[in-house]
């Protein structure tokens, strides 16, 4: 009992062990004989697994419900200091109204996952987690290993998709990740959520724009210049290639003068920049040595949902946990002793080999994303974090892979919401404006022609008045589809607003764009609408002139469109430079 009352920090520092630990260690040899995976015997390997685990891990006495141990992720997740863990019980981990159900689940002694379970933090706040448990006995005592995965971000992402772009600002404000939103051109700060303030101490008033951020976050001028140059280079490349920047890591000075090592992720929609910050500070710190038994780490290794592995210096996989089979369909035995490279997508392999070489050289490598092959021949998007550990004269790579396929799908949907018109599926006004400026710059650089087509549905108000807005929406969708089928794959179609549409035609002079416009007009005029018969459009066509900017080009094509309407509608009007 005296040993059990020690703080978690005291347990780690003293020679006294958690009850049952010695017996668990003594039984490890027997367990090895039954193992299906060749788990390395070095405690350092298992310690590395816990230290790099992306889930919170806790060990509980099954008879008293008392917590015996919790890893750093668990402590951060629930807001407790390590020395407070020993004073907690299962009842302290859940809201009062959920405790009876939690104890029933606990006493069932059934291994597996409980999804969407509410967990209470130290400050009384509640979050949802998926909890996976594993039971084992040692010296007549029963123990439970619990693995906590915070699913708050996933739930909020699902909520974001349901509420669509209209809820964007609110979601940023309440995101579980630190986030800021800036304008695209002058980078004025629009939103700084509470997580951002919690992480760095700065408020929106402290950081009105990106320029102020650089001075506050990087007070050392030399380091600031280095970070700003690299960050600006990545932003420019991201905007040119579609609005996504490769994550970047840096040391940031907080308002209270402390330092935080963070990873920045950047997404741009042209008019808006979204920056997400992930705190990596705790990952960078070395944890005190964990004196735990081989059996305990085997339980963690075999029960964790992430794919955990060790790889020899020659690239052969020396241990693989059961999550590998759940993730890929292959059993661990099918890959033990084989080189890891066939599992990696061919396009990702060169980068993966560079990372592997850096690890063997003793370098610290941040988390990376690759595509992992499954037994069915498909590929999963995974994030992996690996470290090199010494085993005598040899070096072994130990890593954890997490399936982020769903996260990537959600990110893709979010990008589509920000750039696509919800009714027609065409590019929206903001995205089209960004693409127009990009193509105009390309045309200026290479001296190539570029033209713009604008068309408007004739008498569309009468359609809404006589047949209703549902019929009007169907006309807009159908006209968009017919127009899309009438233009080249290299042309860009967009809904400009209301019943007005745009078509951007790169590498087309005025004559070619006029032919495109006539083809589009005729295709729409030929189409028969079941409810209202025929619909026509009036079309304006212009070619970009040397030195002309986007507002001037848009004004000219708008004037051409209205000349077509004045001429009697259902016609094309060109405007020379």
Long-range contacts (C-beta under 8 A, 24 or more apart in sequence): 4-61, 4-66, 4-68, 4-86, 5-86, 6-86, 7-82, 7-83, 7-84, 7-85, 7-86, 7-87, 8-69, 8-70, 8-82, 8-83, 8-84, 8-85, 8-86, 9-82, 9-83, 10-83, 11-68, 11-69, 11-86, 12-82, 12-288, 12-289, 12-290, 12-291, 13-288, 17-291, 18-59, 18-68, 18-69, 19-61, 19-68, 19-139, 19-141, 20-137, 20-138, 20-139, 20-141, 20-143, 21-138, 21-292, 21-293, 21-296, 22-139, 22-293, 23-138, 23-139, 24-136, 24-138, 24-139, 24-293, 24-295, 24-296, 25-293, 25-294, 25-295, 27-138, 27-295, 28-293, 28-294, 28-295, 28-298, 31-294, 31-295, 31-298, 35-298, 36-322, 36-332, 36-333, 37-301, 37-302, 37-319, 37-320, 37-321, 37-322, 37-332, 37-336, 38-318, 38-319, 38-336, 39-297, 39-298, 39-301, 39-319, 40-310, 40-318, 40-319, 40-391, 40-396, 41-294, 42-389, 42-391, 43-290, 43-291, 43-292, 43-294, 43-297, 44-389, 44-390, 44-391, 45-297, 45-310, 45-319, 45-389, 45-391, 45-396, 45-398, 46-292, 46-294, 46-296, 46-297, 46-298, 46-300, 46-301, 47-289, 47-290, 47-292, 47-297, 48-387, 48-389, 48-398, 49-297, 49-300, 49-301, 49-304, 49-308, 49-398, 49-400, 50-290, 50-292, 50-297, 50-300, 51-287, 51-290, 52-283, 52-385, 52-387, 52-398, 52-399, 52-400, 53-300, 53-304, 53-306, 53-400, 54-149, 54-306, 54-385, 54-400, 54-402, 55-147, 55-148, 55-149, 55-304, 55-305, 55-306, 56-129, 56-147, 56-148, 56-149, 56-150, 57-145, 57-146, 57-147, 57-148, 57-300, 58-85, 58-145, 58-146, 58-148, 59-143, 59-144, 59-145, 59-146, 59-296, 60-90, 60-106, 60-143, 60-144, 60-145, 60-146, 61-141, 61-142, 61-143, 61-144, 62-106, 62-109, 62-135, 62-141, 62-142, 62-143, 62-144, 63-141, 63-142, 64-89, 65-89, 65-90, 65-91, 65-103, 65-106, 68-143, 69-292, 72-282, 72-287, 74-148, 76-282, 77-119, 77-121, 77-148, 77-150, 78-119, 78-120, 78-121, 78-122, 79-121, 79-122, 79-123, 80-122, 84-122, 92-120, 93-119, 93-120, 94-118, 94-119, 94-120, 95-120, 95-126, 106-144, 109-135, 109-142, 111-135, 111-303, 113-305, 115-151, 116-151, 119-148, 127-152, 128-152, 128-155, 132-303, 132-304, 132-305, 133-303, 134-299, 134-302, 134-303, 136-295, 136-299, 138-295, 145-296, 145-299, 145-300, 145-303, 147-300, 147-303, 147-304, 147-305, 149-305, 150-176, 152-176, 153-177, 154-406, 154-407, 157-407, 157-410, 158-410, 160-410, 160-414, 161-410, 161-413, 161-414, 161-417, 164-417, 164-422, 165-417, 165-418, 168-418, 172-274, 177-276, 177-277, 177-278, 178-276, 178-277, 178-278, 178-279, 179-274, 179-275, 179-276, 179-277, 180-207, 180-274, 180-275, 180-277, 181-272, 181-273, 181-274, 181-275, 182-209, 182-210, 182-272, 182-273, 182-275, 183-271, 183-272, 183-273, 184-268, 184-269, 184-270, 184-271, 184-272, 184-273, 185-271, 187-211, 187-273, 189-213, 190-272, 196-277, 199-254, 199-260, 199-262, 199-277, 199-279, 200-252, 200-254, 200-255, 200-260, 200-277, 201-254, 201-255, 201-256, 202-254, 202-255, 206-255, 216-253, 216-255, 217-250, 217-252, 217-253, 218-250, 218-252, 218-253, 219-253, 223-251, 231-264, 234-266, 235-266, 235-268, 235-273, 238-266, 238-268, 239-268, 239-270, 240-438, 243-267, 243-268, 243-269, 243-270, 243-415, 244-268, 244-415, 247-366, 249-280, 249-366, 263-366, 263-367, 267-411, 267-414, 267-415, 269-415, 269-418, 269-419, 269-430, 269-431, 269-434, 270-430, 270-431, 270-433, 270-434, 271-430, 271-433, 271-434, 272-418, 280-366, 304-400, 306-400, 306-401, 306-402, 307-382, 307-400, 307-401, 307-402, 307-403, 308-398, 308-399, 308-400, 308-401, 309-398, 309-399, 309-401, 310-396, 310-397, 310-398, 310-399, 311-340, 311-356, 311-396, 311-397, 311-398, 311-399, 312-394, 312-396, 312-397, 313-360, 313-394, 313-395, 313-396, 313-397, 314-339, 315-339, 315-340, 315-341, 315-356, 316-340, 318-396, 327-372, 327-374, 327-380, 327-401, 327-403, 328-372, 328-373, 328-374, 328-375, 328-380, 329-374, 329-375, 329-376, 330-374, 330-375, 342-373, 343-372, 343-373, 344-370, 344-371, 344-372, 344-373, 345-370, 345-371, 345-372, 345-373, 345-379, 347-371, 355-386, 356-397, 359-386, 359-387, 359-388, 359-397, 360-388, 360-395, 360-397, 362-388, 369-404, 372-401, 380-405, 381-405, 381-407, 381-408, 421-494, 421-495, 423-473, 423-476, 423-477, 423-495, 424-476, 424-477, 424-480, 424-495, 425-477, 425-480, 426-480, 426-484, 426-493, 426-494, 426-495, 426-501, 427-492, 427-493, 427-494, 427-495, 428-494, 428-495, 429-494, 429-495, 429-496, 429-497, 431-494, 432-492, 432-494, 432-496, 432-502, 432-504, 433-550, 435-492, 435-504, 436-504, 436-550, 436-553, 436-554, 437-550, 439-492, 439-504, 439-506, 440-544, 440-548, 440-549, 440-550, 440-553, 442-506, 443-506, 443-544, 444-546, 448-506, 448-507, 449-507, 449-508, 449-509, 449-512, 449-543, 449-544, 450-504, 450-505, 450-506, 450-507, 450-508, 450-543, 450-544, 451-505, 451-508, 451-509, 451-510, 451-512, 451-513, 451-541, 451-542, 451-543, 451-544, 452-502, 452-503, 452-504, 452-505, 452-513, 452-541, 452-542, 452-543, 452-544, 452-553, 452-554, 452-557, 453-502, 453-503, 453-504, 453-505, 453-513, 453-516, 453-517, 453-520, 453-539, 453-540, 453-541, 453-557, 454-496, 454-500, 454-501, 454-502, 454-503, 454-539, 454-540, 454-541, 454-557, 454-558, 454-560, 454-561, 455-483, 455-500, 455-501, 455-503, 455-517, 455-520, 455-521, 455-537, 455-538, 455-539, 455-540, 455-561, 456-499, 456-500, 456-501, 456-537, 456-538, 456-561, 456-565, 457-499, 457-535, 457-536, 457-537, 458-535, 458-536, 458-537, 458-538, 458-565, 458-569, 458-570, 459-569, 460-498, 460-499, 463-532, 463-535, 466-532, 467-531, 467-532, 471-531, 471-532, 474-529, 474-531, 475-529, 475-532, 475-535, 478-527, 478-529, 479-524, 479-527, 479-535, 479-537, 482-523, 482-524, 482-527, 483-520, 483-523, 483-524, 485-523, 486-516, 486-519, 486-520, 486-523, 487-516, 487-519, 487-520, 488-516, 491-516, 500-561, 502-557, 508-543, 509-543, 510-541, 510-542, 510-543, 510-574, 510-576, 513-541, 513-542, 513-543, 514-541, 514-572, 514-574, 517-541, 517-572, 518-572, 521-570, 521-571, 521-572, 525-570, 536-569, 536-570, 537-570, 538-564, 538-565, 538-569, 538-570, 538-571, 538-573, 539-564, 539-571, 539-572, 539-573, 540-564, 540-572, 540-573, 540-574, 540-575, 541-572, 541-573, 541-574, 541-575, 542-574, 542-575, 542-577, 543-576, 543-577, 545-577, 548-577
